[in-house]
Every structure is written in structure tokens, then in C-alpha cells.
Amino acid sequence: MPRALLTQFRVMPDAQRPEYYVIRISPTRTAMYADYRCIKVIENSMADLCDFLAITCPWQRLIIAPDGRETEHPERGAILFFVDGIDAEVVSHEMTHAAVDYLETVEGVDWAQLKNDQALEEYLCRVVGRLTGEFWWKWQAFQRRQARKGQGP
């Protein structure tokens, strides 16, 4: 793990499926932006930075078997935060970005259906809720471990 990264962990949109997003938490906004620039180089994107409190970077990775068969890697992207930018609004906002990406790319959701499909709306809400809940559970566990060691995040 790079020095500027406090911690990282995975959150899964659906407990029954292997896909996940990697949460990466930096100590400062500057460190988060540096992490973002590294990821964007890897991702081959030239998106500009604004004044973000967090950043969701979805991607798709392929695993190519020796016989040439391609399968998707379960890692769906990274969601970047910095310590002082973490609050309920920011976390739920970024988890919604991840949920939308997951439903579009993995589940093949057509968003035009959302308006008239209560089950699809509920599924979206469950995915956002699961991602958000996992984030808070794992972030608070990290904070408790740091407190026991006498270190703050």
C-alpha cells in the first residue's frame, strides 16, 4: 500500500456475486488527488480534477486465459476518499455512483425502465444501502484498530 494511503478495503454491491469496489482512504485531499492521478494513468483517462471530496473511478478489467478466453475481473473500480472529507452525504453520493456503474455494466440495467419499475428502483436502493453500510462498518473498524494502537486516522 502506498505511504500516502491510510487504508483500503473492498465493498461488494451484492453479497451473492463476486464483484467489488476498492475503497482507498488517504490522509489528505492532496494525497487523494495524487492517488487519483496514479489510477487515471493506469486507466488511460485524462479526466480533469475539480474540487472533489471523493472520487469514484469505475473500470472493467479482463482476465485472458492461456487459451484466449476472456472473463471479467470482479474488481469494478476504486472509490477514493480523504479523512476530513468523509461524511454521510459524501459516502452515500459516491456509493450511488458505484451502484449506478454496477447496475449498468454488470446487470445491464436500462435506466429508462427505472421510472416505471418499482423492483428495479428497490434493487438500486439495496445496492446503494449495501455499499454504504459496508463502507461505514469497515471504516469504523479501521478507526477502532487505530484508536487501540494510539493512532488517529
C-alpha positions as CSV (number, residue, x, y, z in Angstrom):
1,M,0.0,0.0,0.0
2,P,1.5,3.4,-0.9
3,R,2.6,5.5,2.0
4,A,0.0,8.2,1.4
5,L,-2.8,5.7,1.7
6,L,-4.2,5.2,5.2
7,T,-6.2,2.1,4.4
8,Q,-8.0,0.3,1.7
9,F,-10.8,-2.3,1.8
10,R,-13.4,-3.8,-0.5
11,V,-17.2,-3.2,-0.7
12,M,-19.5,-5.5,-2.6
13,P,-22.7,-4.4,-4.3
14,D,-24.3,-7.8,-3.9
15,A,-23.3,-10.5,-1.3
16,Q,-24.2,-13.2,-3.8
17,R,-21.8,-12.0,-6.5
18,P,-18.0,-11.6,-6.7
19,E,-17.9,-8.0,-7.9
20,Y,-16.4,-5.4,-5.6
21,Y,-15.1,-1.8,-5.5
22,V,-11.9,-0.9,-3.7
23,I,-12.2,1.9,-1.1
24,R,-8.9,3.8,-0.8
25,I,-8.7,6.4,2.0
26,S,-5.9,8.9,2.0
27,P,-4.9,11.2,4.9
28,T,-5.4,14.4,2.9
29,R,-7.1,15.8,-0.1
30,T,-3.7,16.3,-1.8
31,A,-2.8,12.7,-1.2
32,M,-6.2,11.6,-2.6
33,Y,-5.6,13.6,-5.7
34,A,-2.2,12.1,-6.1
35,D,-3.7,8.6,-5.8
36,Y,-6.4,9.6,-8.4
37,R,-3.7,10.7,-10.8
38,C,-1.9,7.4,-10.5
39,I,-5.2,5.5,-11.1
40,K,-6.1,7.6,-14.0
41,V,-2.7,6.9,-15.7
42,I,-3.4,3.2,-15.2
43,E,-6.9,3.7,-16.5
44,N,-5.7,5.7,-19.5
45,S,-8.1,8.6,-18.9
46,M,-7.4,12.3,-18.9
47,A,-10.3,13.5,-16.8
48,D,-9.7,16.8,-15.0
49,L,-9.9,17.3,-11.3
50,C,-12.3,19.8,-9.7
51,D,-12.7,20.4,-6.0
52,F,-13.9,16.9,-5.1
53,L,-14.4,15.5,-1.6
54,A,-14.2,11.9,-3.0
55,I,-13.9,10.3,-6.4
56,T,-15.4,7.2,-7.9
57,C,-13.3,5.6,-10.7
58,P,-15.1,2.7,-12.3
59,W,-13.4,0.4,-14.7
60,Q,-13.6,-3.0,-16.3
61,R,-10.6,-5.4,-16.4
62,L,-10.4,-8.5,-18.4
63,I,-8.6,-11.7,-17.5
64,I,-7.3,-13.5,-20.6
65,A,-6.7,-17.2,-20.2
66,P,-3.9,-19.0,-22.0
67,D,-6.4,-20.3,-24.5
68,G,-7.5,-16.8,-25.3
69,R,-10.8,-16.9,-23.4
70,E,-11.7,-13.6,-21.8
71,T,-13.6,-13.1,-18.5
72,E,-14.2,-10.0,-16.5
73,H,-12.2,-9.4,-13.3
74,P,-14.5,-8.9,-10.3
75,E,-12.8,-5.6,-9.4
76,R,-15.1,-2.9,-10.7
77,G,-13.1,0.2,-9.8
78,A,-11.9,2.3,-6.9
79,I,-13.6,4.9,-4.7
80,L,-11.2,7.4,-3.2
81,F,-11.8,9.4,0.0
82,F,-9.6,11.5,2.3
83,V,-10.2,11.5,6.0
84,D,-11.6,15.0,6.6
85,G,-13.9,14.6,3.6
86,I,-15.7,11.6,4.9
87,D,-19.3,12.2,6.0
88,A,-22.7,10.5,5.3
89,E,-23.5,12.7,2.3
90,V,-20.2,12.2,0.6
91,V,-20.2,8.4,1.2
92,S,-23.8,7.9,0.0
93,H,-23.1,10.1,-3.0
94,E,-20.1,8.0,-4.1
95,M,-21.8,4.7,-3.3
96,T,-24.6,5.8,-5.6
97,H,-22.1,6.4,-8.4
98,A,-20.8,2.9,-7.8
99,A,-24.2,1.4,-7.7
100,V,-25.2,3.0,-11.0
101,D,-22.0,1.7,-12.6
102,Y,-22.6,-1.8,-11.2
103,L,-26.2,-1.9,-12.4
104,E,-25.3,-0.6,-15.9
105,T,-22.2,-2.7,-16.6
106,V,-22.8,-5.9,-14.6
107,E,-26.6,-6.1,-14.6
108,G,-27.3,-4.4,-17.9
109,V,-29.9,-2.0,-16.5
110,D,-31.7,0.3,-18.9
111,W,-32.3,3.5,-16.8
112,A,-35.4,4.4,-18.9
113,Q,-37.1,1.5,-17.0
114,L,-36.4,3.0,-13.6
115,K,-39.3,5.4,-13.8
116,N,-41.9,2.6,-14.1
117,D,-40.2,-0.3,-12.4
118,Q,-40.5,-0.4,-8.6
119,A,-38.5,-3.6,-8.3
120,L,-35.6,-2.0,-10.2
121,E,-35.8,1.1,-8.0
122,E,-35.7,-1.2,-4.9
123,Y,-32.7,-3.1,-6.3
124,L,-30.8,0.2,-6.8
125,C,-31.7,1.2,-3.2
126,R,-30.5,-2.1,-1.9
127,V,-27.2,-1.9,-3.8
128,V,-26.6,1.7,-2.5
129,G,-27.5,0.6,1.0
130,R,-25.2,-2.4,1.0
131,L,-22.3,-0.4,-0.4
132,T,-22.8,2.4,2.1
133,G,-23.3,0.0,5.1
134,E,-20.2,-1.9,4.2
135,F,-18.2,1.3,3.9
136,W,-19.2,2.5,7.3
137,W,-18.7,-0.9,9.0
138,K,-15.2,-1.3,7.6
139,W,-14.1,2.4,8.1
140,Q,-15.2,2.3,11.7
141,A,-13.4,-1.0,12.3
142,F,-10.2,0.7,10.9
143,Q,-10.7,3.7,13.2
144,R,-11.2,1.4,16.3
145,R,-8.0,-0.5,15.4
146,Q,-6.1,2.8,15.1
147,A,-7.5,4.0,18.4
148,R,-6.4,0.8,20.2
149,K,-2.9,1.4,18.7
150,G,-3.0,5.0,20.0
151,Q,-3.0,6.4,16.5
152,G,-5.7,8.6,14.9
153,P,-6.7,8.2,11.3
